[in-house]
Amino acid sequence: MIHQTLEAALPKSKRFTLSSDQQALLLFIGLLLTFLGLWELGAKLKLFLPIMPSASQTIADFWFWISDPFFDNGPNDQGIGRLLLVSLRRVLMGFAIGSAIAIPLGILIGLSEVVSKAVDPFIQILRPVSPLAWLPLGLALMRDSEKTALFVIAITSIWPTLINTKFGVSQVDPTYLNVARTLGASRWRTISKVILPAAAPQIVSGLRISLGIAWLVIVAAEILLSGGIGYFVWNEWNNLKITSIITAILVIGLVGLIMDRLFGLLQHWFSFGQRS
């Protein structure tokens, strides 16, 4: 009772409390240290296969790769930073190609209910196809590994942007369209000044998902093609260097996280702009 009275008497500013972000950070650190400890213990007790490294070995190899990421000792001995730049270039180019197709096509489909219903079966059939299934077709069409990588990235990342654009356009409030029509706005002006701003949050949301898929696809594509972070994973597996594979996985995940956060900020900006 006395303790509660003293606590109530203290000014609120003197009480030490952690914000939710600080609590989440501490929990993350605790979970990470627990995972690394169990991993190290399992390796020491030989609970894993012999090729599975310990956590300490993996951390040491991770530091080796990120401490000098841009070395170049020949085509088959390059730093992970150089390989990462190759993959990023392919992803961004393929993503740009897919987006340049998906957004205009999504607008056209979203403007017509008849066209939307006619095209939807094609979308639903092609959307779930694995990127690996497109590789042989891409090689047959492009006859070039670099162009094939761009083809696979573009065709597998196109669908979220296309679907979200179509949905965003079709859900525009008819009142806005009627006002634009009453004011004598042309078709193009209605699209650029009314439809696109209203559908922008959905379009950006689709682009965010598409970029994540493009980054996911590049690893599978490069395993079968050449160069980049995906080829690095496959090459290190052939050399049974599991620590390097885990390093690549962490780098891929971190880059994907950064790109997703950047698009998240862009999506928030568009959503905030629409509300204001």
PyRosetta script that sets phi, psi and omega in degrees:
from pyrosetta import init, pose_from_sequence

init()
pose = pose_from_sequence("MIHQTLEAALPKSKRFTLSSDQQALLLFIGLLLTFLGLWELGAKLKLFLPIMPSASQTIADFWFWISDPFFDNGPNDQGIGRLLLVSLRRVLMGFAIGSAIAIPLGILIGLSEVVSKAVDPFIQILRPVSPLAWLPLGLALMRDSEKTALFVIAITSIWPTLINTKFGVSQVDPTYLNVARTLGASRWRTISKVILPAAAPQIVSGLRISLGIAWLVIVAAEILLSGGIGYFVWNEWNNLKITSIITAILVIGLVGLIMDRLFGLLQHWFSFGQRS")
pose.set_psi(1, -43.9)
pose.set_omega(1, -179.9)
pose.set_phi(2, -65.8)
pose.set_psi(2, -39.9)
pose.set_omega(2, 179.3)
pose.set_phi(3, -61.2)
pose.set_psi(3, -43.0)
pose.set_omega(3, 179.6)
pose.set_phi(4, -65.0)
pose.set_psi(4, -37.4)
pose.set_omega(4, -179.9)
pose.set_phi(5, -66.5)
pose.set_psi(5, -42.0)
pose.set_omega(5, 178.9)
pose.set_phi(6, -65.8)
pose.set_psi(6, -39.0)
pose.set_omega(6, 179.7)
pose.set_phi(7, -64.5)
pose.set_psi(7, -39.9)
pose.set_omega(7, 179.7)
pose.set_phi(8, -69.2)
pose.set_psi(8, -29.0)
pose.set_omega(8, -178.7)
pose.set_phi(9, -75.2)
pose.set_psi(9, -24.2)
pose.set_omega(9, 179.9)
pose.set_phi(10, -67.8)
pose.set_psi(10, 142.0)
pose.set_omega(10, 176.1)
pose.set_phi(11, -63.1)
pose.set_psi(11, 144.7)
pose.set_omega(11, -178.2)
pose.set_phi(12, -63.5)
pose.set_psi(12, -28.0)
pose.set_omega(12, -178.8)
pose.set_phi(13, -67.7)
pose.set_psi(13, -22.0)
pose.set_omega(13, -177.9)
pose.set_phi(14, -84.9)
pose.set_psi(14, -14.1)
pose.set_omega(14, -178.9)
pose.set_phi(15, -75.6)
pose.set_psi(15, 135.4)
pose.set_omega(15, -178.7)
pose.set_phi(16, -93.4)
pose.set_psi(16, 114.4)
pose.set_omega(16, 177.7)
pose.set_phi(17, -131.4)
pose.set_psi(17, 148.6)
pose.set_omega(17, 178.3)
pose.set_phi(18, -99.2)
pose.set_psi(18, 138.3)
pose.set_omega(18, 175.0)
pose.set_phi(19, -71.8)
pose.set_psi(19, 167.2)
pose.set_omega(19, 179.8)
pose.set_phi(20, -63.3)
pose.set_psi(20, -34.4)
pose.set_omega(20, 178.0)
pose.set_phi(21, -66.9)
pose.set_psi(21, -40.6)
pose.set_omega(21, 178.2)
pose.set_phi(22, -66.5)
pose.set_psi(22, -40.9)
pose.set_omega(22, 177.2)
pose.set_phi(23, -63.1)
pose.set_psi(23, -41.3)
pose.set_omega(23, 178.8)
pose.set_phi(24, -64.2)
pose.set_psi(24, -39.1)
pose.set_omega(24, 178.6)
pose.set_phi(25, -64.0)
pose.set_psi(25, -44.4)
pose.set_omega(25, 178.8)
pose.set_phi(26, -63.8)
pose.set_psi(26, -40.7)
pose.set_omega(26, 178.2)
pose.set_phi(27, -64.6)
pose.set_psi(27, -41.4)
pose.set_omega(27, 177.7)
pose.set_phi(28, -60.1)
pose.set_psi(28, -46.2)
pose.set_omega(28, 180.0)
pose.set_phi(29, -62.9)
pose.set_psi(29, -41.8)
pose.set_omega(29, 178.9)
pose.set_phi(30, -62.8)
pose.set_psi(30, -44.9)
pose.set_omega(30, 178.5)
pose.set_phi(31, -64.0)
pose.set_psi(31, -40.5)
pose.set_omega(31, 179.4)
pose.set_phi(32, -63.3)
pose.set_psi(32, -46.8)
pose.set_omega(32, 179.9)
pose.set_phi(33, -64.1)
pose.set_psi(33, -37.9)
pose.set_omega(33, 177.3)
pose.set_phi(34, -64.1)
pose.set_psi(34, -44.5)
pose.set_omega(34, 179.2)
pose.set_phi(35, -61.9)
pose.set_psi(35, -46.0)
pose.set_omega(35, -179.8)
pose.set_phi(36, -64.4)
pose.set_psi(36, -38.7)
pose.set_omega(36, 178.6)
pose.set_phi(37, -64.0)
pose.set_psi(37, -45.0)
pose.set_omega(37, 178.6)
pose.set_phi(38, -65.6)
pose.set_psi(38, -38.7)
pose.set_omega(38, 177.7)
pose.set_phi(39, -61.5)
pose.set_psi(39, -47.9)
pose.set_omega(39, 179.9)
pose.set_phi(40, -62.4)
pose.set_psi(40, -42.9)
pose.set_omega(40, 179.9)
pose.set_phi(41, -64.3)
pose.set_psi(41, -43.1)
pose.set_omega(41, 179.2)
pose.set_phi(42, -62.4)
pose.set_psi(42, -38.3)
pose.set_omega(42, 178.5)
pose.set_phi(43, -68.7)
pose.set_psi(43, -40.1)
pose.set_omega(43, 179.9)
pose.set_phi(44, -66.3)
pose.set_psi(44, -36.6)
pose.set_omega(44, 179.8)
pose.set_phi(45, -84.3)
pose.set_psi(45, 2.0)
pose.set_omega(45, 178.3)
pose.set_phi(46, 58.7)
pose.set_psi(46, 42.9)
pose.set_omega(46, 176.4)
pose.set_phi(47, -81.4)
pose.set_psi(47, -14.8)
pose.set_omega(47, -179.1)
pose.set_phi(48, -105.2)
pose.set_psi(48, 175.1)
pose.set_omega(48, 173.2)
pose.set_phi(49, -65.9)
pose.set_psi(49, 154.7)
pose.set_omega(49, -177.6)
pose.set_phi(50, -58.3)
pose.set_psi(50, -28.0)
pose.set_omega(50, -178.0)
pose.set_phi(51, -76.7)
pose.set_psi(51, -13.2)
pose.set_omega(51, -179.2)
pose.set_phi(52, -77.4)
pose.set_psi(52, 120.0)
pose.set_omega(52, -178.1)
pose.set_phi(53, -79.7)
pose.set_psi(53, 168.5)
pose.set_omega(53, 174.6)
pose.set_phi(54, -82.3)
pose.set_psi(54, 168.8)
pose.set_omega(54, 178.8)
pose.set_phi(55, -64.7)
pose.set_psi(55, -39.1)
pose.set_omega(55, -179.4)
pose.set_phi(56, -65.5)
pose.set_psi(56, -40.4)
pose.set_omega(56, 176.7)
pose.set_phi(57, -63.0)
pose.set_psi(57, -41.1)
pose.set_omega(57, -179.6)
pose.set_phi(58, -65.9)
pose.set_psi(58, -41.5)
pose.set_omega(58, 178.9)
pose.set_phi(59, -63.9)
pose.set_psi(59, -41.0)
pose.set_omega(59, 178.7)
pose.set_phi(60, -63.3)
pose.set_psi(60, -42.2)
pose.set_omega(60, 179.4)
pose.set_phi(61, -70.1)
pose.set_psi(61, -36.6)
pose.set_omega(61, 176.0)
pose.set_phi(62, -58.9)
pose.set_psi(62, -43.5)
pose.set_omega(62, 179.4)
pose.set_phi(63, -65.2)
pose.set_psi(63, -36.6)
pose.set_omega(63, 177.9)
pose.set_phi(64, -59.5)
pose.set_psi(64, -44.2)
pose.set_omega(64, -176.3)
pose.set_phi(65, -73.3)
pose.set_psi(65, -38.4)
pose.set_omega(65, -175.5)
pose.set_phi(66, -87.7)
pose.set_psi(66, -16.1)
pose.set_omega(66, 179.1)
pose.set_phi(67, -73.7)
pose.set_psi(67, -27.2)
pose.set_omega(67, 176.6)
pose.set_phi(68, -141.6)
pose.set_psi(68, 74.5)
pose.set_omega(68, -169.6)
pose.set_phi(69, -79.2)
pose.set_psi(69, -9.4)
pose.set_omega(69, -171.9)
pose.set_phi(70, -118.4)
pose.set_psi(70, 24.0)
pose.set_omega(70, 177.4)
pose.set_phi(71, -71.4)
pose.set_psi(71, 154.8)
pose.set_omega(71, -178.2)
pose.set_phi(72, -141.0)
pose.set_psi(72, 101.0)
pose.set_omega(72, 178.1)
pose.set_phi(73, -108.8)
pose.set_psi(73, 23.4)
pose.set_omega(73, -179.1)
pose.set_phi(74, 125.2)
pose.set_psi(74, 173.6)
pose.set_omega(74, -175.4)
pose.set_phi(75, -59.5)
pose.set_psi(75, -33.9)
pose.set_omega(75, -176.0)
pose.set_phi(76, -103.4)
pose.set_psi(76, 12.8)
pose.set_omega(76, 179.9)
pose.set_phi(77, -145.3)
pose.set_psi(77, 79.3)
pose.set_omega(77, -178.8)
pose.set_phi(78, -125.4)
pose.set_psi(78, 153.6)
pose.set_omega(78, 178.2)
pose.set_phi(79, -66.1)
pose.set_psi(79, 155.5)
pose.set_omega(79, -176.1)
pose.set_phi(80, -67.8)
pose.set_psi(80, -24.3)
pose.set_omega(80, 176.7)
pose.set_phi(81, -66.5)
pose.set_psi(81, -41.6)
pose.set_omega(81, 177.5)
pose.set_phi(82, -63.2)
pose.set_psi(82, -44.5)
pose.set_omega(82, 179.9)
pose.set_phi(83, -65.2)
pose.set_psi(83, -36.3)
pose.set_omega(83, 178.8)
pose.set_phi(84, -64.4)
pose.set_psi(84, -39.4)
pose.set_omega(84, 178.5)
pose.set_phi(85, -64.2)
pose.set_psi(85, -37.6)
pose.set_omega(85, 177.0)
pose.set_phi(86, -62.0)
pose.set_psi(86, -46.1)
pose.set_omega(86, -179.8)
pose.set_phi(87, -65.6)
pose.set_psi(87, -41.5)
pose.set_omega(87, 179.4)
pose.set_phi(88, -63.2)
pose.set_psi(88, -40.2)
pose.set_omega(88, 178.6)
pose.set_phi(89, -61.6)
pose.set_psi(89, -45.2)
pose.set_omega(89, 179.0)
pose.set_phi(90, -63.6)
pose.set_psi(90, -42.7)
pose.set_omega(90, -178.5)
pose.set_phi(91, -63.9)
pose.set_psi(91, -48.0)
pose.set_omega(91, -177.3)
pose.set_phi(92, -66.3)
pose.set_psi(92, -37.6)
pose.set_omega(92, 177.6)
pose.set_phi(93, -68.0)
pose.set_psi(93, -46.7)
pose.set_omega(93, 178.9)
pose.set_phi(94, -64.6)
pose.set_psi(94, -39.2)
pose.set_omega(94, 177.6)
pose.set_phi(95, -64.1)
pose.set_psi(95, -40.9)
pose.set_omega(95, 178.7)
pose.set_phi(96, -64.8)
pose.set_psi(96, -40.8)
pose.set_omega(96, 178.0)
pose.set_phi(97, -63.0)
pose.set_psi(97, -47.5)
pose.set_omega(97, 179.3)
pose.set_phi(98, -61.8)
pose.set_psi(98, -40.6)
pose.set_omega(98, -179.9)
pose.set_phi(99, -67.8)
pose.set_psi(99, -38.0)
pose.set_omega(99, 179.4)
pose.set_phi(100, -64.9)
pose.set_psi(100, -24.8)
pose.set_omega(100, 176.0)
pose.set_phi(101, -87.4)
pose.set_psi(101, -43.3)
pose.set_omega(101, -170.8)
pose.set_phi(102, -69.0)
pose.set_psi(102, -42.3)
pose.set_omega(102, -174.3)
pose.set_phi(103, -67.3)
pose.set_psi(103, -52.6)
pose.set_omega(103, 177.2)
pose.set_phi(104, -61.3)
pose.set_psi(104, -40.1)
pose.set_omega(104, 180.0)
pose.set_phi(105, -66.1)
pose.set_psi(105, -39.7)
pose.set_omega(105, 177.8)
pose.set_phi(106, -63.8)
pose.set_psi(106, -36.7)
pose.set_omega(106, 177.4)
pose.set_phi(107, -64.7)
pose.set_psi(107, -46.9)
pose.set_omega(107, -179.8)
pose.set_phi(108, -61.7)
pose.set_psi(108, -41.7)
pose.set_omega(108, -179.7)
pose.set_phi(109, -69.3)
pose.set_psi(109, -40.6)
pose.set_omega(109, -177.9)
pose.set_phi(110, -67.9)
pose.set_psi(110, -22.7)
pose.set_omega(110, -178.9)
pose.set_phi(111, -77.6)
pose.set_psi(111, -16.1)
pose.set_omega(111, -176.9)
pose.set_phi(112, -130.6)
pose.set_psi(112, 121.4)
pose.set_omega(112, 178.5)
pose.set_phi(113, -66.0)
pose.set_psi(113, -35.9)
pose.set_omega(113, 179.9)
pose.set_phi(114, -65.5)
pose.set_psi(114, -47.9)
pose.set_omega(114, 179.2)
pose.set_phi(115, -63.0)
pose.set_psi(115, -39.2)
pose.set_omega(115, 179.7)
pose.set_phi(116, -59.9)
pose.set_psi(116, -45.3)
pose.set_omega(116, 179.6)
pose.set_phi(117, -68.3)
pose.set_psi(117, -33.3)
pose.set_omega(117, -179.0)
pose.set_phi(118, -72.4)
pose.set_psi(118, -35.8)
pose.set_omega(118, -175.6)
pose.set_phi(119, -85.8)
pose.set_psi(119, -25.0)
pose.set_omega(119, -174.7)
pose.set_phi(120, -53.6)
pose.set_psi(120, -41.9)
pose.set_omega(120, 177.8)
pose.set_phi(121, -59.2)
pose.set_psi(121, -37.5)
pose.set_omega(121, 177.9)
pose.set_phi(122, -63.8)
pose.set_psi(122, -42.1)
pose.set_omega(122, -179.8)
pose.set_phi(123, -63.1)
pose.set_psi(123, -45.8)
pose.set_omega(123, -176.7)
pose.set_phi(124, -69.0)
pose.set_psi(124, -27.6)
pose.set_omega(124, 178.1)
pose.set_phi(125, -77.1)
pose.set_psi(125, -42.4)
pose.set_omega(125, -174.0)
pose.set_phi(126, -84.7)
pose.set_psi(126, -26.8)
pose.set_omega(126, -173.9)
pose.set_phi(127, -59.3)
pose.set_psi(127, -44.0)
pose.set_omega(127, -175.5)
pose.set_phi(128, -84.5)
pose.set_psi(128, 3.6)
pose.set_omega(128, -177.3)
pose.set_phi(129, -67.3)
pose.set_psi(129, 133.1)
pose.set_omega(129, -179.6)
pose.set_phi(130, -65.7)
pose.set_psi(130, 146.2)
pose.set_omega(130, 177.1)
pose.set_phi(131, -60.5)
pose.set_psi(131, -30.9)
pose.set_omega(131, 179.6)
pose.set_phi(132, -64.8)
pose.set_psi(132, -28.6)
pose.set_omega(132, 178.8)
pose.set_phi(133, -71.2)
pose.set_psi(133, -25.1)
pose.set_omega(133, 180.0)
pose.set_phi(134, -83.2)
pose.set_psi(134, -17.6)
pose.set_omega(134, -175.7)
pose.set_phi(135, -60.6)
pose.set_psi(135, -49.8)
pose.set_omega(135, 179.6)
pose.set_phi(136, -60.5)
pose.set_psi(136, -40.0)
pose.set_omega(136, 178.6)
pose.set_phi(137, -65.0)
pose.set_psi(137, -41.3)
pose.set_omega(137, 178.3)
pose.set_phi(138, -62.7)
pose.set_psi(138, -41.6)
pose.set_omega(138, 178.4)
pose.set_phi(139, -65.4)
pose.set_psi(139, -37.5)
pose.set_omega(139, 179.5)
pose.set_phi(140, -68.4)
pose.set_psi(140, -35.5)
pose.set_omega(140, -178.3)
pose.set_phi(141, -81.6)
pose.set_psi(141, -43.9)
pose.set_omega(141, -171.6)
pose.set_phi(142, -90.9)
pose.set_psi(142, -30.1)
pose.set_omega(142, -177.9)
pose.set_phi(143, 56.8)
pose.set_psi(143, 29.9)
pose.set_omega(143, -178.5)
pose.set_phi(144, -156.0)
pose.set_psi(144, 130.8)
pose.set_omega(144, -175.4)
pose.set_phi(145, -66.1)
pose.set_psi(145, -38.3)
pose.set_omega(145, -179.5)
pose.set_phi(146, -65.5)
pose.set_psi(146, -47.1)
pose.set_omega(146, 178.5)
pose.set_phi(147, -66.1)
pose.set_psi(147, -33.6)
pose.set_omega(147, 178.2)
pose.set_phi(148, -64.6)
pose.set_psi(148, -41.1)
pose.set_omega(148, 177.6)
pose.set_phi(149, -59.8)
pose.set_psi(149, -44.2)
pose.set_omega(149, 179.0)
pose.set_phi(150, -65.1)
pose.set_psi(150, -40.2)
pose.set_omega(150, 178.9)
pose.set_phi(151, -61.0)
pose.set_psi(151, -46.4)
pose.set_omega(151, -177.9)
pose.set_phi(152, -66.1)
pose.set_psi(152, -42.8)
pose.set_omega(152, 178.9)
pose.set_phi(153, -62.7)
pose.set_psi(153, -45.7)
pose.set_omega(153, -177.4)
pose.set_phi(154, -63.7)
pose.set_psi(154, -46.1)
pose.set_omega(154, -172.3)
pose.set_phi(155, -76.4)
pose.set_psi(155, -23.5)
pose.set_omega(155, 178.2)
pose.set_phi(156, -90.7)
pose.set_psi(156, -20.8)
pose.set_omega(156, 179.6)
pose.set_phi(157, -97.0)
pose.set_psi(157, -3.7)
pose.set_omega(157, -174.2)
pose.set_phi(158, -72.5)
pose.set_psi(158, -29.5)
pose.set_omega(158, -166.2)
pose.set_phi(159, -69.5)
pose.set_psi(159, -45.8)
pose.set_omega(159, 178.7)
pose.set_phi(160, -59.1)
pose.set_psi(160, -41.3)
pose.set_omega(160, 179.1)
pose.set_phi(161, -66.2)
pose.set_psi(161, -42.3)
pose.set_omega(161, 179.3)
pose.set_phi(162, -61.6)
pose.set_psi(162, -47.6)
pose.set_omega(162, -177.3)
pose.set_phi(163, -66.8)
pose.set_psi(163, -44.8)
pose.set_omega(163, -179.5)
pose.set_phi(164, -66.8)
pose.set_psi(164, -37.5)
pose.set_omega(164, 177.3)
pose.set_phi(165, -64.8)
pose.set_psi(165, -46.0)
pose.set_omega(165, 177.9)
pose.set_phi(166, -58.5)
pose.set_psi(166, -45.2)
pose.set_omega(166, -179.3)
pose.set_phi(167, -65.0)
pose.set_psi(167, -45.5)
pose.set_omega(167, -178.9)
pose.set_phi(168, -61.3)
pose.set_psi(168, -41.2)
pose.set_omega(168, -179.7)
pose.set_phi(169, -68.6)
pose.set_psi(169, -42.5)
pose.set_omega(169, -177.1)
pose.set_phi(170, -70.1)
pose.set_psi(170, -20.0)
pose.set_omega(170, -177.5)
pose.set_phi(171, -97.0)
pose.set_psi(171, 6.5)
pose.set_omega(171, 177.6)
pose.set_phi(172, -62.7)
pose.set_psi(172, 136.3)
pose.set_omega(172, -178.4)
pose.set_phi(173, -58.6)
pose.set_psi(173, 121.7)
pose.set_omega(173, -179.9)
pose.set_phi(174, -57.9)
pose.set_psi(174, -23.8)
pose.set_omega(174, 179.1)
pose.set_phi(175, -61.4)
pose.set_psi(175, -40.6)
pose.set_omega(175, 178.6)
pose.set_phi(176, -62.2)
pose.set_psi(176, -41.5)
pose.set_omega(176, -179.6)
pose.set_phi(177, -66.5)
pose.set_psi(177, -39.2)
pose.set_omega(177, 179.3)
pose.set_phi(178, -65.6)
pose.set_psi(178, -39.6)
pose.set_omega(178, 178.3)
pose.set_phi(179, -63.4)
pose.set_psi(179, -44.5)
pose.set_omega(179, 179.5)
pose.set_phi(180, -62.8)
pose.set_psi(180, -40.2)
pose.set_omega(180, 179.6)
pose.set_phi(181, -66.8)
pose.set_psi(181, -38.8)
pose.set_omega(181, 179.4)
pose.set_phi(182, -64.1)
pose.set_psi(182, -36.8)
pose.set_omega(182, -179.6)
pose.set_phi(183, -79.6)
pose.set_psi(183, 0.0)
pose.set_omega(183, 176.4)
pose.set_phi(184, 78.9)
pose.set_psi(184, 23.7)
pose.set_omega(184, 179.4)
pose.set_phi(185, -69.0)
pose.set_psi(185, 141.3)
pose.set_omega(185, 177.3)
pose.set_phi(186, -71.1)
pose.set_psi(186, 168.0)
pose.set_omega(186, 179.9)
pose.set_phi(187, -59.7)
pose.set_psi(187, -46.2)
pose.set_omega(187, -179.0)
pose.set_phi(188, -65.2)
pose.set_psi(188, -40.5)
pose.set_omega(188, -179.7)
pose.set_phi(189, -67.3)
pose.set_psi(189, -36.5)
pose.set_omega(189, 176.9)
pose.set_phi(190, -63.6)
pose.set_psi(190, -42.2)
pose.set_omega(190, 179.5)
pose.set_phi(191, -65.4)
pose.set_psi(191, -47.4)
pose.set_omega(191, -173.9)
pose.set_phi(192, -74.7)
pose.set_psi(192, -33.0)
pose.set_omega(192, -174.2)
pose.set_phi(193, -100.6)
pose.set_psi(193, -20.2)
pose.set_omega(193, -176.4)
pose.set_phi(194, -117.5)
pose.set_psi(194, -56.8)
pose.set_omega(194, -172.1)
pose.set_phi(195, -69.5)
pose.set_psi(195, -50.5)
pose.set_omega(195, -177.4)
pose.set_phi(196, -61.7)
pose.set_psi(196, -47.7)
pose.set_omega(196, 177.0)
pose.set_phi(197, -59.7)
pose.set_psi(197, -37.9)
pose.set_omega(197, -179.3)
pose.set_phi(198, -70.0)
pose.set_psi(198, -34.4)
pose.set_omega(198, -177.3)
pose.set_phi(199, -91.3)
pose.set_psi(199, -3.1)
pose.set_omega(199, -174.1)
pose.set_phi(200, -55.6)
pose.set_psi(200, -45.8)
pose.set_omega(200, 179.8)
pose.set_phi(201, -59.2)
pose.set_psi(201, -40.5)
pose.set_omega(201, 178.7)
pose.set_phi(202, -68.1)
pose.set_psi(202, -37.4)
pose.set_omega(202, 179.6)
pose.set_phi(203, -65.0)
pose.set_psi(203, -45.7)
pose.set_omega(203, -180.0)
pose.set_phi(204, -64.9)
pose.set_psi(204, -37.1)
pose.set_omega(204, 176.5)
pose.set_phi(205, -61.5)
pose.set_psi(205, -42.3)
pose.set_omega(205, 176.8)
pose.set_phi(206, -64.7)
pose.set_psi(206, -40.1)
pose.set_omega(206, 177.5)
pose.set_phi(207, -62.5)
pose.set_psi(207, -38.1)
pose.set_omega(207, 179.2)
pose.set_phi(208, -62.7)
pose.set_psi(208, -44.7)
pose.set_omega(208, 178.6)
pose.set_phi(209, -67.0)
pose.set_psi(209, -41.1)
pose.set_omega(209, -179.1)
pose.set_phi(210, -62.8)
pose.set_psi(210, -39.8)
pose.set_omega(210, 179.1)
pose.set_phi(211, -64.6)
pose.set_psi(211, -39.1)
pose.set_omega(211, 176.4)
pose.set_phi(212, -62.2)
pose.set_psi(212, -40.8)
pose.set_omega(212, 178.1)
pose.set_phi(213, -67.2)
pose.set_psi(213, -40.4)
pose.set_omega(213, 178.7)
pose.set_phi(214, -60.3)
pose.set_psi(214, -41.6)
pose.set_omega(214, 179.1)
pose.set_phi(215, -69.5)
pose.set_psi(215, -32.0)
pose.set_omega(215, 176.5)
pose.set_phi(216, -69.6)
pose.set_psi(216, -39.6)
pose.set_omega(216, -175.4)
pose.set_phi(217, -70.5)
pose.set_psi(217, -33.4)
pose.set_omega(217, -171.8)
pose.set_phi(218, -60.6)
pose.set_psi(218, -33.9)
pose.set_omega(218, -179.7)
pose.set_phi(219, -65.4)
pose.set_psi(219, -46.9)
pose.set_omega(219, 179.2)
pose.set_phi(220, -64.7)
pose.set_psi(220, -39.6)
pose.set_omega(220, -179.2)
pose.set_phi(221, -66.3)
pose.set_psi(221, -43.1)
pose.set_omega(221, -176.5)
pose.set_phi(222, -74.6)
pose.set_psi(222, -21.8)
pose.set_omega(222, 175.3)
pose.set_phi(223, -61.8)
pose.set_psi(223, -38.7)
pose.set_omega(223, -178.7)
pose.set_phi(224, -92.0)
pose.set_psi(224, -15.1)
pose.set_omega(224, 179.5)
pose.set_phi(225, -102.8)
pose.set_psi(225, -128.1)
pose.set_omega(225, -179.6)
pose.set_phi(226, -151.0)
pose.set_psi(226, 153.5)
pose.set_omega(226, 177.3)
pose.set_phi(227, 75.3)
pose.set_psi(227, 164.1)
pose.set_omega(227, 175.7)
pose.set_phi(228, 85.2)
pose.set_psi(228, 178.1)
pose.set_omega(228, -175.2)
pose.set_phi(229, -69.0)
pose.set_psi(229, -31.5)
pose.set_omega(229, 178.8)
pose.set_phi(230, -66.7)
pose.set_psi(230, -43.2)
pose.set_omega(230, 176.9)
pose.set_phi(231, -64.5)
pose.set_psi(231, -34.3)
pose.set_omega(231, 176.6)
pose.set_phi(232, -61.0)
pose.set_psi(232, -44.2)
pose.set_omega(232, 178.7)
pose.set_phi(233, -59.8)
pose.set_psi(233, -46.8)
pose.set_omega(233, -178.3)
pose.set_phi(234, -66.2)
pose.set_psi(234, -40.2)
pose.set_omega(234, -179.5)
pose.set_phi(235, -66.5)
pose.set_psi(235, -40.2)
pose.set_omega(235, 178.9)
pose.set_phi(236, -70.7)
pose.set_psi(236, -30.1)
pose.set_omega(236, 175.1)
pose.set_phi(237, -67.1)
pose.set_psi(237, -40.3)
pose.set_omega(237, 176.8)
pose.set_phi(238, -62.5)
pose.set_psi(238, -28.9)
pose.set_omega(238, 177.2)
pose.set_phi(239, -91.4)
pose.set_psi(239, 2.3)
pose.set_omega(239, -179.8)
pose.set_phi(240, 56.9)
pose.set_psi(240, 36.5)
pose.set_omega(240, 176.9)
pose.set_phi(241, -98.6)
pose.set_psi(241, 83.3)
pose.set_omega(241, -175.8)
pose.set_phi(242, -66.0)
pose.set_psi(242, -32.9)
pose.set_omega(242, 179.5)
pose.set_phi(243, -61.6)
pose.set_psi(243, -39.1)
pose.set_omega(243, 178.7)
pose.set_phi(244, -68.4)
pose.set_psi(244, -35.7)
pose.set_omega(244, 178.0)
pose.set_phi(245, -65.2)
pose.set_psi(245, -43.1)
pose.set_omega(245, 178.2)
pose.set_phi(246, -64.3)
pose.set_psi(246, -38.6)
pose.set_omega(246, 176.0)
pose.set_phi(247, -59.7)
pose.set_psi(247, -45.4)
pose.set_omega(247, 179.1)
pose.set_phi(248, -62.2)
pose.set_psi(248, -40.5)
pose.set_omega(248, 178.6)
pose.set_phi(249, -61.0)
pose.set_psi(249, -43.6)
pose.set_omega(249, 179.7)
pose.set_phi(250, -65.1)
pose.set_psi(250, -42.4)
pose.set_omega(250, 179.6)
pose.set_phi(251, -64.5)
pose.set_psi(251, -44.4)
pose.set_omega(251, 178.0)
pose.set_phi(252, -59.2)
pose.set_psi(252, -44.4)
pose.set_omega(252, 179.7)
pose.set_phi(253, -64.9)
pose.set_psi(253, -41.5)
pose.set_omega(253, -179.4)
pose.set_phi(254, -66.5)
pose.set_psi(254, -42.1)
pose.set_omega(254, 178.1)
pose.set_phi(255, -64.7)
pose.set_psi(255, -42.4)
pose.set_omega(255, 176.9)
pose.set_phi(256, -61.2)
pose.set_psi(256, -38.7)
pose.set_omega(256, 177.8)
pose.set_phi(257, -63.7)
pose.set_psi(257, -43.6)
pose.set_omega(257, -179.6)
pose.set_phi(258, -63.2)
pose.set_psi(258, -46.1)
pose.set_omega(258, -180.0)
pose.set_phi(259, -63.1)
pose.set_psi(259, -39.7)
pose.set_omega(259, 179.3)
pose.set_phi(260, -65.8)
pose.set_psi(260, -39.8)
pose.set_omega(260, 179.3)
pose.set_phi(261, -66.0)
pose.set_psi(261, -39.2)
pose.set_omega(261, 178.4)
pose.set_phi(262, -63.2)
pose.set_psi(262, -43.5)
pose.set_omega(262, 178.0)
pose.set_phi(263, -70.2)
pose.set_psi(263, -29.6)
pose.set_omega(263, 175.3)
pose.set_phi(264, -63.0)
pose.set_psi(264, -40.6)
pose.set_omega(264, 175.9)
pose.set_phi(265, -63.8)
pose.set_psi(265, -41.3)
pose.set_omega(265, 178.3)
pose.set_phi(266, -64.3)
pose.set_psi(266, -41.4)
pose.set_omega(266, 178.8)
pose.set_phi(267, -64.7)
pose.set_psi(267, -40.4)
pose.set_omega(267, 178.1)
pose.set_phi(268, -64.3)
pose.set_psi(268, -39.2)
pose.set_omega(268, -179.9)
pose.set_phi(269, -63.4)
pose.set_psi(269, -43.4)
pose.set_omega(269, 178.8)
pose.set_phi(270, -66.0)
pose.set_psi(270, -42.0)
pose.set_omega(270, -179.5)
pose.set_phi(271, -65.9)
pose.set_psi(271, -40.6)
pose.set_omega(271, 179.4)
pose.set_phi(272, -65.8)
pose.set_psi(272, -41.1)
pose.set_omega(272, 179.2)
pose.set_phi(273, -63.2)
pose.set_psi(273, -35.2)
pose.set_omega(273, 179.7)
pose.set_phi(274, -70.6)
pose.set_psi(274, -37.4)
pose.set_omega(274, -179.2)
pose.set_phi(275, -69.3)
pose.set_psi(275, -36.2)
pose.set_omega(275, -178.6)
pose.set_phi(276, -78.8)
pose.dump_pdb("model.pdb")
